[in-house]
């Protein structure tokens, strides 16, 4: 009798501390994937719509984009809360196992929250890519996202060099003016 109670308690702890967090991650992952697919074609409102199709069409775009931002924010909050829960002591084993499998739950939550505040297509593509990577989802437009990331890295590399060249040219011009 005592052995069966002990085994039952071990089973309960195993289910609640190991299996339930995994199931919740899989459920959230599915929700995120569904939302990303549904919202892939929702663009920020365009002033062209206002001028070409009228105010009603423009207001429809505004509402559609606003609703999409709300859903992303809500989903980001859910994923972030679950990531925070996984980081607490009782779930540390599950959290560790999920990280070893490649899941980055907290990163996905932060990225989803950020996605709700971004308007530019390039930024949205990069953030979406990071969410898909963090949750091990199929990547929707990997080539485009990676090309945008590469272009930004190139700009960042050139930015300090250009700044240094401008400063050097300005200093040289000042030296030349001082000498004459």
C-alpha positions as CSV (number, residue, x, y, z in Angstrom):
1,X,0.0,0.0,0.0
2,X,2.7,2.5,1.0
3,X,4.7,1.6,-2.2
4,X,1.7,2.3,-4.4
5,X,1.1,5.7,-2.7
6,X,4.8,6.6,-3.2
7,X,4.7,5.5,-6.8
8,X,1.5,7.5,-7.3
9,X,3.2,10.6,-5.8
10,X,6.3,10.2,-8.0
11,X,4.0,9.8,-11.1
12,X,2.1,12.9,-10.1
13,X,5.3,15.0,-9.7
14,X,6.7,13.6,-12.9
15,X,3.5,14.5,-14.8
16,X,3.2,18.0,-13.3
17,X,6.8,19.0,-13.3
18,X,8.1,17.4,-16.4
19,X,5.3,16.4,-18.8
20,X,2.8,19.3,-18.3
21,X,5.4,22.0,-19.1
22,X,6.3,20.2,-22.3
23,X,2.7,19.9,-23.3
24,X,2.1,23.6,-22.6
25,X,5.1,24.5,-24.7
26,X,3.8,22.4,-27.6
27,X,0.3,24.0,-27.2
28,X,1.8,27.6,-27.2
29,X,4.1,26.7,-30.1
30,X,1.0,25.6,-32.1
31,X,-0.8,28.8,-31.2
32,X,2.1,30.9,-32.2
33,X,2.5,29.1,-35.5
34,X,-1.2,29.5,-36.3
35,X,-1.1,33.2,-35.5
36,X,2.1,33.8,-37.6
37,X,0.5,32.1,-40.5
38,X,-2.8,34.0,-40.2
39,X,-1.1,37.3,-39.7
40,X,1.6,36.9,-42.4
41,X,-0.3,39.1,-44.8
42,X,-1.5,41.7,-42.4
43,X,0.5,44.9,-43.3
44,X,0.5,48.3,-41.6
45,X,-2.2,50.6,-42.9
46,X,-1.2,52.4,-46.1
47,X,-2.1,56.0,-46.9
48,X,-2.4,54.9,-50.5
49,X,-5.5,52.9,-49.4
50,X,-7.0,56.1,-48.0
51,X,-6.5,58.0,-51.2
52,X,-7.4,55.2,-53.6
53,X,-10.2,53.4,-51.8
54,X,-11.5,55.8,-49.3
55,X,-11.6,56.3,-45.6
56,X,-13.7,53.2,-44.9
57,X,-11.2,50.9,-46.5
58,X,-8.4,52.7,-44.7
59,X,-10.2,52.3,-41.3
60,X,-10.6,48.6,-42.1
61,X,-6.8,48.3,-42.6
62,X,-6.2,50.2,-39.4
63,X,-8.5,47.9,-37.4
64,X,-7.1,44.7,-39.0
65,X,-3.5,45.8,-38.2
66,X,-4.5,46.9,-34.6
67,X,-6.2,43.6,-34.0
68,X,-3.1,41.7,-35.3
69,X,-0.9,43.7,-33.0
70,X,-3.2,42.9,-30.0
71,X,-3.1,39.2,-30.8
72,X,0.7,39.2,-31.1
73,X,1.0,41.1,-27.8
74,X,-1.4,38.7,-26.1
75,X,0.4,35.6,-27.4
76,X,3.8,37.2,-26.5
77,X,2.5,37.8,-22.9
78,X,1.4,34.1,-22.7
79,X,4.7,32.8,-24.0
80,X,6.7,35.2,-21.7
81,X,4.7,34.2,-18.7
82,X,5.3,30.5,-19.5
83,X,9.0,31.2,-19.9
84,X,9.1,32.9,-16.5
85,X,7.2,30.0,-15.0
86,X,9.7,27.5,-16.4
87,X,12.6,29.4,-14.9
88,X,11.2,28.9,-11.4
89,X,12.7,26.2,-9.2
90,X,10.1,23.4,-9.5
91,X,10.3,23.5,-13.3
92,X,14.1,24.0,-13.7
93,X,14.5,20.4,-15.0
94,X,11.9,20.9,-17.7
95,X,13.4,24.3,-18.5
96,X,16.8,22.8,-18.9
97,X,15.6,19.9,-21.1
98,X,13.7,22.4,-23.3
99,X,16.8,24.5,-23.7
100,X,18.9,21.4,-24.5
101,X,16.4,20.5,-27.3
102,X,16.8,24.1,-28.7
103,X,13.7,25.8,-27.4
104,X,14.1,29.4,-26.3
105,X,10.8,30.2,-24.7
106,X,11.7,33.5,-23.1
107,X,13.3,34.8,-26.3
108,X,10.2,33.9,-28.3
109,X,8.0,35.8,-25.8
110,X,10.2,38.9,-26.0
111,X,10.2,38.7,-29.8
112,X,6.4,38.3,-30.1
113,X,6.0,41.4,-27.8
114,X,8.4,43.3,-30.0
115,X,6.6,42.1,-33.1
116,X,3.5,43.9,-31.9
117,X,5.3,47.2,-31.9
118,X,7.0,47.0,-35.3
119,X,5.7,48.5,-38.5
120,X,8.5,48.0,-41.1
121,X,8.4,44.9,-43.2
122,X,12.1,44.2,-42.8
123,X,11.9,44.4,-39.0
124,X,8.8,42.2,-38.9
125,X,10.5,39.6,-41.1
126,X,13.5,39.5,-38.8
127,X,11.5,39.2,-35.7
128,X,9.2,36.6,-37.1
129,X,12.3,34.6,-38.1
130,X,13.7,34.8,-34.6
131,X,10.3,33.7,-33.1
132,X,10.3,30.7,-35.5
133,X,13.9,29.8,-34.6
134,X,13.2,30.1,-30.8
135,X,10.2,27.8,-31.0
136,X,11.7,25.4,-33.6
137,X,8.9,26.2,-36.0
138,X,9.2,25.8,-39.8
139,X,10.9,29.0,-41.1
140,X,8.5,30.9,-43.4
141,X,10.8,33.1,-45.3
142,X,14.3,32.3,-44.2
143,X,16.2,33.6,-47.3
144,X,14.6,37.0,-47.0
145,X,15.1,37.3,-43.2
146,X,18.7,36.2,-43.5
147,X,19.4,38.6,-46.4
148,X,18.0,41.5,-44.3
149,X,20.1,40.4,-41.3
150,X,23.3,40.2,-43.5
151,X,22.6,43.7,-45.0
152,X,22.2,45.2,-41.6
153,X,25.4,43.6,-40.4
154,X,27.2,45.0,-43.4
155,X,25.8,48.5,-42.7
156,X,26.9,48.2,-39.0
157,X,30.4,47.2,-40.0
158,X,30.7,50.1,-42.5
159,X,29.1,52.6,-40.1
160,X,32.1,53.0,-37.7
161,X,34.5,53.0,-40.7
162,X,32.6,55.7,-42.4
163,X,32.2,57.7,-39.2
164,X,36.0,57.4,-38.6
165,X,36.7,58.5,-42.2
166,X,34.4,61.5,-41.8
167,X,36.0,62.5,-38.5
168,X,39.5,62.1,-40.1
169,X,38.5,64.2,-43.1
170,X,37.0,66.9,-40.8
171,X,40.2,66.9,-38.6
172,X,42.3,67.1,-41.7
173,X,40.3,70.0,-43.0
174,X,40.6,71.8,-39.6
175,X,44.3,71.2,-39.6
176,X,44.6,72.6,-43.1
177,X,42.6,75.7,-42.2
178,X,44.8,76.2,-39.1
179,X,48.0,75.9,-41.1
180,X,46.9,78.5,-43.7
